[in-house]
Amino acid sequence: MKTINTFKQLIRVKKSRGHCSLCGCLSNQSPKFEYVGKRKYSSEKKSGDIEIQTKMKAWQIYQYGGNEQLTLTSTARIPKITSPSDILVKVLAASVNNIDVRMRGGYGKMALNALRRGPNLMANNSEFPLVLGRDFSGIVVETGQNVKKFKPGDEVWGALSAARQGTHAEFTVTSESEISKKPSTISHTEAASLPYVATTTWSALCTIGQLSESNTHNKRILIHGGSGGIEVTAICSTDAVDLLYSLGADVVLDYTKQDLKEELGKIKGFDVIYDTLGKRKAGYSYKYLRPWSSSKFISIVHPLLSNLDESGVPFGLLKTGVDAASYGLRTGHHYSWAIFIPNGKALSKIASMVDNGQIKPVVDKLND
Ligand SMILES: NC(=O)c1ccc[n+]([C@@H]2O[C@H](COP(=O)([O-])OP(=O)(O)OC[C@H]3O[C@@H](n4cnc5c(N)ncnc54)[C@H](OP(=O)(O)O)[C@@H]3O)[C@@H](O)[C@H]2O)c1
């Protein structure tokens, strides 16, 4: 029998016959994990006297609302692998993003429930109890039969699709395409602060903005509101000015003290403006894009999910389409929205950038 050091009190590797001895699901991977820990979780007995952990601690909500809806339970079922590309991960650290707070209040429920139902549109399964949390850093416990790149014991990080049950739990199920190996130079806590914001920024700047290592020479990028979840910034409030210089911004403007229109007027000619604030706060800046070029205004404050929540599917889609077209026409510039898409390939590159010191995690506050 071999022990995995990082969670040695909890799990021991054991040859198993037929099914996963951790959660009881069907999987043809071997060796398997057996619960041998001292933690007092509910457990069932199977195959003789082996104790199998079937329950875990998790923060759950049973209806949408404020913080009062969050319940810490120690009897949530450990999620099961249901697809051959699924991976069961022991979560060692997770973070709270803006989207978790908004999802707690019901944001995106219309579209996300449709995604959860999948092709079975008529199904009426409730999303509750719902576990929030997109980011995680942890250790692979079990893999589906088609998983090639990861094996039990690998240290991995990722950000899950918003339609999945979340990571504010001891275990989570992800898929091979959503994760990569964790950067080796930072802790699990630091790692859990990055995947969601980093892949959203990747989606905006690399996928939609078409920026790459080879084409950024002589280009100017303006980033609104980056001192929050979203990476590097050039406009922020006083508290974040030093931090943003230390992270490598060339110019940092303080929106609480400086006249932004005057300052941006002096710089002029941005190739890409990355907006994390929304039209009301950042819409004025499209005029600082480089004229007569392929310059782009890219916003991650996407109205689609709220429009679907407010107006239902056909009208929500229509409203979003009209919004996009009218904004582009009014500004005369290429206007796009970018959304977070789980992206294991991007995370693998981001992990190398972290290990090379090009991206630094900033952890503000820790909760046990
Ligand atoms: N499309 C997607 O997939 C996606 C993914 C991630 C996030 N988002 C959206 O992106 C938005 C931002 O997310 P976040 O996680 O960064 O939120 P956040 O943590 O609330 O951060 C927002 C930041 O913007 C700063 N700020 C506020 N007003 C500003 C202004 N006028 N100029 C410059 N900076 C200003 C705030 O700094 P101070 O507190 O110091 O004022 C704060 O640090 C949210 O609407 C979120 O829903 C979308």
The ligand as a MOL file (V3000), in Angstrom:
LIG
                    3D

  0  0  0     0  0            999 V3000
M  V30 BEGIN CTAB
M  V30 COUNTS 48 52 0 0 0
M  V30 BEGIN ATOM
M  V30 1 N -17.7510 37.8080 -18.6720 0
M  V30 2 C -17.2420 37.0140 -17.7340 0
M  V30 3 O -17.0980 35.8050 -17.9360 0
M  V30 4 C -16.7760 37.6380 -16.4380 0
M  V30 5 C -15.7970 36.9890 -15.6750 0
M  V30 6 C -15.3390 37.6330 -14.5130 0
M  V30 7 C -15.9100 38.8450 -14.1210 0
M  V30 8 N -16.8860 39.3930 -14.8970 0 CHG=1
M  V30 9 C -17.4920 40.6840 -14.5270 0
M  V30 10 O -16.4590 41.6590 -14.4460 0
M  V30 11 C -16.7960 42.6280 -13.4750 0
M  V30 12 C -15.6250 42.8350 -12.5200 0
M  V30 13 O -15.3430 41.6260 -11.8320 0
M  V30 14 P -14.2970 41.6340 -10.6490 0
M  V30 15 O -14.2600 40.2560 -10.1170 0
M  V30 16 O -13.0420 42.3040 -11.0820 0 CHG=-1
M  V30 17 O -15.0850 42.5900 -9.6140 0
M  V30 18 P -14.5740 43.2750 -8.2910 0
M  V30 19 O -13.7470 42.3100 -7.5310 0
M  V30 20 O -15.7760 43.9070 -7.6790 0
M  V30 21 O -13.5840 44.4080 -8.7670 0
M  V30 22 C -13.9600 45.5840 -9.4020 0
M  V30 23 C -12.7880 46.5370 -9.2500 0
M  V30 24 O -13.0220 47.6920 -10.0350 0
M  V30 25 C -12.5380 48.8130 -9.3110 0
M  V30 26 N -13.2940 50.0040 -9.7260 0
M  V30 27 C -14.5460 50.3790 -9.3710 0
M  V30 28 N -14.8860 51.5230 -10.0170 0
M  V30 29 C -13.8270 51.8620 -10.7840 0
M  V30 30 C -13.5630 52.9360 -11.7070 0
M  V30 31 N -14.4720 53.8850 -11.9620 0
M  V30 32 N -12.3700 52.9410 -12.3610 0
M  V30 33 C -11.4510 51.9740 -12.1440 0
M  V30 34 N -11.6370 50.9350 -11.2790 0
M  V30 35 C -12.8110 50.8800 -10.6160 0
M  V30 36 C -12.7760 48.4890 -7.8500 0
M  V30 37 O -11.7430 49.1180 -7.1090 0
M  V30 38 P -12.0930 49.9040 -5.7370 0
M  V30 39 O -12.8940 48.9270 -4.9120 0
M  V30 40 O -10.7440 50.2060 -5.1680 0
M  V30 41 O -12.8780 51.0870 -6.1370 0
M  V30 42 C -12.6030 46.9720 -7.7970 0
M  V30 43 O -11.3050 46.6240 -7.3870 0
M  V30 44 C -18.0750 42.1400 -12.7900 0
M  V30 45 O -19.1670 42.8270 -13.3750 0
M  V30 46 C -18.1270 40.6620 -13.1480 0
M  V30 47 O -19.4360 40.1620 -13.2070 0
M  V30 48 C -17.3210 38.8350 -16.0280 0
M  V30 END ATOM
M  V30 BEGIN BOND
M  V30 1 1 1 2
M  V30 2 2 2 3
M  V30 3 1 2 4
M  V30 4 1 4 5
M  V30 5 2 4 48
M  V30 6 2 5 6
M  V30 7 1 6 7
M  V30 8 2 7 8
M  V30 9 1 8 9
M  V30 10 1 8 48
M  V30 11 1 9 10
M  V30 12 1 9 46
M  V30 13 1 10 11
M  V30 14 1 11 12
M  V30 15 1 11 44
M  V30 16 1 12 13
M  V30 17 1 13 14
M  V30 18 2 14 15
M  V30 19 1 14 16
M  V30 20 1 14 17
M  V30 21 1 17 18
M  V30 22 2 18 19
M  V30 23 1 18 20
M  V30 24 1 18 21
M  V30 25 1 21 22
M  V30 26 1 22 23
M  V30 27 1 23 24
M  V30 28 1 23 42
M  V30 29 1 24 25
M  V30 30 1 25 26
M  V30 31 1 25 36
M  V30 32 1 26 27
M  V30 33 1 26 35
M  V30 34 2 27 28
M  V30 35 1 28 29
M  V30 36 1 29 30
M  V30 37 2 29 35
M  V30 38 1 30 31
M  V30 39 2 30 32
M  V30 40 1 32 33
M  V30 41 2 33 34
M  V30 42 1 34 35
M  V30 43 1 36 37
M  V30 44 1 36 42
M  V30 45 1 37 38
M  V30 46 2 38 39
M  V30 47 1 38 40
M  V30 48 1 38 41
M  V30 49 1 42 43
M  V30 50 1 44 45
M  V30 51 1 44 46
M  V30 52 1 46 47
M  V30 END BOND
M  V30 END CTAB
M  END
